[in-house]
Amino acid sequence: MKHCFFILLLAPAALMAQEPRWQGKFEQLEQMLPTPNEYRSGSGAPGPRYWQQQADYAITAELDDEKQTIKGSELITYYNNSPDVLTYLWLQLDQNLHAQDNDTDKTNTGVLRDSSSVKAIAGQLNMWDMGAGYKITLVADENGKPLPYTINKTMMRVELPKPMKKGEKFVLKTEWSFKIVDRSLSFSRGGYEYFPEDGNYSYTVAQWFPRLCVYDDVAGWQNKQFLGHSEFALPFGNYKVNLTVPSDHIVAGTGMAQNLNEVLTHEQYQRFQQAQKSFDKPVIICTQAEAEAREKKKSKEKKTWKFTANNVRDFAFASSRKYIWDAMAVKVGSNTPLAMSYYPKEGNPLWEKESTRAVKNTLEVYSKYTVDYTYPQATSVHAASIGMEYPMICFNFGRPAKDGSYTKDLARGMIGVIVHEVGHNFFPMIINSDERQWTWMDEGLNTFVQLLTELERYPDYNWERGKPKGAVDYMKGDKTTMRPIMTGGEQVIQLGAEQYMKVAAGLYLLRQTVMGPALFDMAFKEYARRWAFRHPRPADFFRTMEDASAVDLDWFWRGWFYSTDHVDISLDNVRWFRVKAGAKNIENKNLTADAKPTADLSVPNYFSLIPTDARFYGEFANRINDAEVMNKMKDKNFYELTLTNKGGLAMPVIIQWKYKDGSVEIEKIPAEIWRNNEQKITKVFAKDKEAASVTIDPKEETSDIDAANNTFPREKQVSKFDDFKEKQKKK
């Protein structure tokens, strides 16, 4: 009997546990975030025993300009700083993304359409057969003794000869080669572009050597397959890279070339030294005339460029005989990095005019909002139809017409992509998030600071991407194609809208409307300071923003990041009241239970005030002067606003009062006004003036998708959102 009784007691509790638990929009987020520990604290800062791995690389490689191939070898020194014992290592083989039998092409979907281009269909069916992908010829220890390894598509597992304990290091040697892909035929972050008019190539080479995966305290090995969208998780390390190329090539790369006096002419090297002291304008190191001469001669000789880069998470480079090269110095705190650009003649005159200055502007503004840029240089390389980033180097689009002319829109697009890709030096190259899992932590945060940079340094252009207003069309779209921001990049359908724009718009909204610039900037900079050269996770960002500002933002993270709700606050009704003169009893004859006060701002309703009953004071002996207070209220105008949250997202209520005397007042109510009723609220305001109209979100600060229901009295117009829905129904 005791056992049966015990079971009966447990049964209801078990049933309750199975039921979905109600979660309000203002419920704390703690139960959704990982439990703080000694590695990651509850404040969002690294814990006292935080650790991360390190991988140093010594790479020797040669670029074959005749066959468009790279052959190389590397020595990787891997340091186990974790408390765990490792028996194998995981390396990324990104070039296998382009192998003939790859999962990306297998899992891509599409349809056949009449009059489709040959290139579109051939690309969809992967009919190029470019012979790409790694040929691994050696995996061994530092003495050359072969090690067992297993290649699983874009990942390679290497068995260690003995368990690797905390504090130990292991040296791994690999040799490999691959065919560089033609970027005009294949979606690729790295590859070559061929220029038929002069018969030359421009190589932007990335993800080109086997690289260690991240091993951390949250996920262990980050060895998710690379399918093309979600980018990388990489440990920091020190690099020494020797690149052998045709002798007339100019090479840009992560870090700094240590032998420029050997690979440049005497005049070019002098110009480089001059650029290191030029803070007001770029110095052209390799001129257009020199580049055009190299294009014609096409030397068969070779030279080796020797690069070093410390405390970086990757290495990329660009190489071509077509490159013009300019540079200038930038003052960032106590550092003086170089801003540099490499571009063929096809990029001029636009690139010579704008690129390096855009690099400079980016370093200065990003450093103001995050941490001072500590690397020795930042480089922008011209490449067709791409925007892609690596430590200290990025590849960017923006090509004028053949006659050199360009539109303002083209210039704006080129400046925007350079600011964005150079900005990635901060997110995620310095503040090193896991892009494979959390695309928004680099793309979204970066798009937000990109917008701040564009607004500050290029005010004459119209920058909307990243503003709340710019997110409206997306937020009122088809919910079936939307995913919460807290979704891995490979599962997202609208990648740019959600992982870039929506995140940036949310942060802009937080800064301008919810927190205010001072509090937001202080907290955002603290996040950057805490996690510079470390591996942050989403909880570290969320917790730091609250810890450093004393603003409870759980409601915002829950709504904006974890849901696909949208903002649509409807101002349903506004009622105008005045105090009824001479009221002496409790009955308000103008507002009985059956009365329907007018919803008309031209005619007031009246209500009575009566003396305060002693019961309302409880045990307090003191009393307010009712007559004095009533005298203050007698000439006031009282407005009762009724608002409905039709979109689901809780949001601050921004109210614009337009008065009959022509004056305007803006009033901001925190989002917590929805905490007790998430669907509908009513609030009374006392005003000295008579209102002519009331408008919610007058400056489009909250991504409200339907401005037609934001104003009272209602304008006689069809709601844009309702009109949109009707058109969708007809379709």
Residue, then its C-alpha position, 0 to 999 in steps of 0.5 A: m500500500k505504501h508503494c501504491f500511495f507513493i506512485l499516486l502522489l508522483a503521477p500528477a507531478a509527472l503528468m504536469a512535467q510533460e505538459p508544455r510550460w507557459q513562457g511569457k515574453f518577460e520570463q527570465l532567459e536563464q533556463m534557456l542559457p547554459t549554466p555558468n561555471e568556472y570556464r564561463s561566468g554568469s556575468g558573461a565574462p570568461g571564468p577563472r579557469y577559462w582555456q583555449q587551444q593554440a595551433d601554430y603553422a609553418i607553411t611552404a607552398e607554391l602557386d603554379d600559374e600555368k596549371q592553376t594549382i597549389k602544392g604545399s606542406e605544413l608543420i602544425t604545432y598543436y598545444n593542448n591547454s584543455p583539462d582533457v586528454l586527447t587521442y585524436l585531432w580534427l582538421q578542416l579540409d575545406q577544398n573538398l567542398h568543391a570535390q565532385d562527390n560533395d554533400t553541398d551539391k547533393t543536398n541543394t534543391g532547385v527546379l527547372r524553368d523554361s529559358s534557363s541559362v546554360k550556366a545556371i543549369a550546369g551550376q545547379l547540376n555541378m557539371w563543371d568537374m573541375g577536378a578540385g578537392y585535396k590530394i593528401t600525400l602525407v600525414a605524419d609526425e614531425n619526424g615523418k612517421p606516417l599517422p593513421y587518418t580518416i577523411n570524412k568529406t570536409m573533415m579529417r581525423v588524425e590518430l595521435p601516437k599516444p594520448m595528449k595530456k593537458g600542457e602537452k604539444f604535438v607536431l603534425k606534418t601534412e603534404w597536399s595539393f589541389k586545383i584552384v577553382d574558377r570562381s566564375l563557375s563555382f560559388s567559392r570564397g577562394g579561387y581565380e579570375y581569368f582576364p581574357e583581354d590580357g591572358n592573366y589571372s588574379y588569385t584570391v586564395a583562402q581555406w587552402f591548407p588543412r586547418l585545426c578545428v576548435y576544441d573548446d569547453v562547450a562543444g568539444w571538437q567543432n567538426k560540423q561538416f562545411l556545406g558552404h554557408s556556415e563559416f568557420a571555428l578556428p583556434f588562434g596561433n602564430y604563422k610563418v608562411n613562405l609563398t613561391v609565385p611568379s617573380d612578377h606577381i604582387v602578393a597580399g597576405t595575412g600578416m606582413a611580408q618580411n622580405l619586401n626589400e627582396v621581392l620589390t624593386h628599390e623604388q617600390y620598397q622606398r614607396f612602401q616605407q613612405a606609406q608607413k609615414s603617410f597618415d593623410k592620403p594613400v601612397i601608391i607602392c606599385t603603380q598602374a603603369e608597372a602593373e600593365a607592363r607586368e601583364k605583357k611580359k609574364s615572367k617565367e621566373k619565381k620569387t618567394w614571399k615570406f610572411t609572418a602573422n601572430n595571434v591570428r586564426d587563419f591565413a589567406f593571400a592574393s597573388s597576381r601580376k595585375y595588382i596595383w598596390d597602395a597604402m597609408a598609415v592609420k592612428v588607432g590608440s597607440n598603434t599605427p597599422l597600415a591600411m592597404s589595397y590591391y587591385p587590377k587596372e579594371g578597378n580604377p579609378l574607383w579603387e584608387k580613390e576609395s578603397t584604402r580610405a574605406v579601410k582606414n575609416t573602418l579601423e578607426v570607427y570599429s576601434k572606437y566601439t570595440v577594441d583598438y586594432t592591434y594587427p599591423q595591417a588591414t588589406s582590401v583586395h579587388a575581386a569580382s562579385i564577392g565579399m569575403e574576409y580573413p585575418m588582415i585581408c578581405f576580397n571585395f567587389g565593385r568594378p567600374a565600366k570599361d571606360g572607368s565610369y561608375t554610378k553613385d550606387l556602385a561606389r556606395g556598394m563597394i564602400g559598403v562591402i569594404v567596410h563590412e569585410v574589413g570590419h570582420n577583422f573585429f568580428p570574428m577575427i579578434i572576437n572569435s565566435d563560432e561561425r559554424q554554429w552561430t552565424w549572427m555572432d559575426e555577421g550580425l554584430n559586424t553589420f551593426v558596426q558597419l552601419l555605425t561606420e557608414l553613418e559616421r563617415y559617409p553621411d551623404y549616402n542613404w544607408e538603410r540596411g541594419k536600421p529597424k525601418g529596413a527590416v520591415d519588408y522582411m518582417k511582414g513576409d512569409k513566416t514559413t521561410m523565416r527562422p529565429i536568429m538562434t538557428g545555425g546558418e545551414q538551416v536558415i533560408q533567408l540568410g542575409a535578412e536574418q543573420y545579417m540585417k535582422v540582428a543589426a536592426g535589433l542592435y540598432l534598436l537596442r542602442q537608439t531606442v531601448m538602452g540609449p547610446a551611452l549605456f549600449d556603447m559601454a556594454f558593447k565595448e565591455y563585451a569586445r574587451r572581455w572576449a578579444f582573442r577568445h571564443p565567445r558564445p551567445a550566452d556570453f554576449f547576452r549576459t555581458m550586455e545586461d551585466a555591464s548596463a543594468v538593463d534587463l534585456d531578456w524580453f528582447w533576446r527572447g522575442w527578437f532572437y528566439s522567435t519569428d514574431h514581428v512588431d505591430i503595435s496598434l493604437d486602437n483608441v484614444r479617448w479625451f477626458r477633462v475633470k467635471a467641474g463641481a463634482k460633489n458625489i461619487e456618481n459620475k453621471n457622464l460615465t455610467a456603466d452603460a455609457k460609451p465615451t466618444a473616441d473623438l479628439s474634438v469633443p472631450n468626455y468628463f469624469s468626476l473627482i471626489p475626496t479621498d476616503a480614509r480607508f485608502y490611507g490604511e494605517f497612515a495618519n497623514r493626508i494629502n490636500d485633496a482640494e489642492v490636487m484637484n485644483k491642479m487637475k481641473d485644467k488638465n487634459f487626460y488621454e486614455l490610450t488603448l494599444t494592442n500587440k498584434g505582432g507578438l514582439a514586445m517593444p517600447v511604445i514611442i508616442q508622438w503627441k501633436y497638439k492643437d497649437g502646432s507643438v509636438e512632444i515625443e514620449k517613450i514608454p519602456a517595453e515593460i509596459w506589456r509585462n502584465n498583459e502581453q496582448k492589450i494595454t490601456k494607459v492614461f496620460a495627463k497633458d496641459k495641452e489639447a491633442a490634435s493627434v496621437t501617433i505610435d513609432p512616428k520615426e519608424e524606430t521599432s520595425d513596426i510593419d503597419a504604420a496605418n494603425n499607428t495614428f489616431p484619429r485614423e487616417k482614411q486609408v487602407s492598411k499597407f499590411d492588410d493590402f499586402k495580405e489581400k494580394q497574397k490571398k489572391k495569389 
